[in-house]
Amino acid sequence: MAILELNRIQVQATAAEKKEAIQKAGELLVKSDCVAAAYVDGMLAREETMSTYLGNGVAIPHGQYENRDDVFQTAISVLQLPEGVEWEDGEMAHLIIGIAATSDEHVGVLAKLAEVVEDEDLVQKLINTTDPELILSALSEEEA
């Protein structure tokens, strides 16, 4: 199974606040049997101790070390919020990328995410697309 699949991408979503956005990104991982429901609580707890906002409208919420047993397989989810949600200090997040990892398989994904975040034009396309396939193709080239 791929680290990112279409069933873990939700476009045109809304969230009233950061907590709801994290819950929705986590729920995509739960519904696809990648993590236990308790992992979402870990994602929320992690955010309390350290912001996962990367910049350029992208946040990468993930669980804490203690939650590693709640991860069944390494996976990421993408929650696209065209209207955005305030993440921290007035910064708006539009792409919420939930990360669950059993070991280091996600390192390639993080490297690809770093590239994507640097490309402002691409980020804008991903924020505004109605096609989850575009998000899938942009983030799936991780293992180059």
C-alpha positions in Angstrom: 0.0 0.0 0.0 1.3 3.5 -0.9 2.0 6.0 1.8 -0.5 8.4 0.2 -3.7 7.1 -1.6 -6.8 8.9 -2.9 -8.9 7.7 0.0 -6.7 9.7 2.4 -7.1 13.0 0.4 -10.1 15.3 1.1 -10.4 18.4 -1.0 -12.7 21.4 -0.5 -13.0 20.7 3.2 -13.7 23.2 6.0 -12.6 23.5 9.6 -13.6 26.1 12.1 -10.3 25.9 14.0 -6.9 24.0 14.2 -8.2 21.3 16.5 -11.0 20.4 14.0 -8.5 20.4 11.1 -6.2 18.0 13.0 -9.1 15.7 13.9 -10.3 15.6 10.2 -6.8 14.8 8.9 -6.4 12.1 11.6 -9.8 10.7 10.8 -8.7 10.1 7.2 -5.9 7.9 8.6 -8.3 6.1 11.0 -10.9 5.4 8.3 -8.3 3.9 6.0 -7.1 1.5 8.8 -3.6 3.1 9.0 -3.9 4.2 12.7 -6.0 3.5 15.8 -8.4 6.3 16.9 -6.0 7.0 19.8 -3.4 8.2 17.4 -5.5 11.3 16.7 -5.4 12.2 20.4 -1.6 12.0 20.1 -1.7 14.4 17.1 -3.7 16.9 19.2 -1.3 16.4 22.2 1.8 17.0 20.0 0.3 20.2 18.7 0.0 21.4 22.3 3.7 21.1 22.8 5.1 22.0 19.4 3.5 23.7 16.4 3.6 21.6 13.2 3.1 24.6 10.9 5.8 24.5 8.2 5.0 27.8 6.5 3.5 28.7 3.1 0.1 27.4 4.2 1.2 23.9 5.1 1.0 22.1 8.5 2.1 18.5 9.2 0.3 17.3 12.4 1.6 13.9 13.6 1.5 11.9 16.8 4.0 11.6 19.6 6.6 8.9 20.2 4.2 7.4 22.7 1.6 6.8 20.0 3.8 4.7 17.7 1.9 1.5 18.7 -1.2 3.2 17.4 0.2 3.2 13.9 -0.6 0.1 11.8 1.2 1.3 8.7 3.1 4.4 7.6 0.7 6.7 5.8 -0.1 10.4 5.2 -3.4 12.1 4.8 -4.1 15.4 3.1 -6.9 17.7 4.2 -7.3 20.7 1.8 -8.9 23.8 3.3 -9.3 26.4 0.5 -10.5 28.9 3.1 -7.8 28.0 5.5 -7.8 27.8 9.3 -5.7 29.9 11.6 -2.8 27.7 12.8 -0.7 30.0 14.9 0.0 33.8 15.3 -2.3 34.6 12.4 -0.7 32.1 10.0 -3.3 30.4 7.9 -3.0 26.7 7.0 -4.6 25.4 3.9 -3.0 22.0 3.5 -3.1 19.8 6.6 -0.9 16.8 6.0 -1.4 14.2 8.7 1.6 11.9 9.2 1.7 8.4 10.8 5.0 6.5 10.6 6.0 3.1 11.9 9.7 3.8 11.3 11.7 6.0 8.9 9.6 5.3 5.8 8.1 8.8 6.0 11.5 10.5 5.6 11.2 10.5 1.8 7.7 12.0 2.1 9.0 14.7 4.4 11.7 15.5 1.9 9.1 15.8 -0.9 6.9 17.9 1.3 9.8 20.3 2.0 10.3 20.7 -1.8 6.6 21.3 -2.3 6.4 23.9 0.5 9.2 25.8 -1.1 7.3 26.0 -4.4 4.7 28.7 -3.8 3.0 28.3 -7.2 2.6 24.5 -6.6 1.2 25.1 -3.1 -1.3 27.5 -4.5 -2.4 25.0 -7.1 -2.8 22.3 -4.4 -4.8 24.7 -2.2 -7.2 25.6 -5.0 -7.6 22.3 -6.9 -10.8 20.3 -6.8 -8.9 17.3 -8.1 -7.4 15.0 -5.5 -5.4 13.3 -8.2 -3.3 16.5 -8.5 -2.5 16.4 -4.8 -1.7 12.7 -5.1 0.7 13.1 -7.9 2.4 16.2 -6.4 3.1 14.4 -3.1 3.7 10.8 -4.3 7.1 11.3 -6.0 8.8 10.9 -2.6 11.2 8.1 -3.3 13.4 9.5 -6.1 
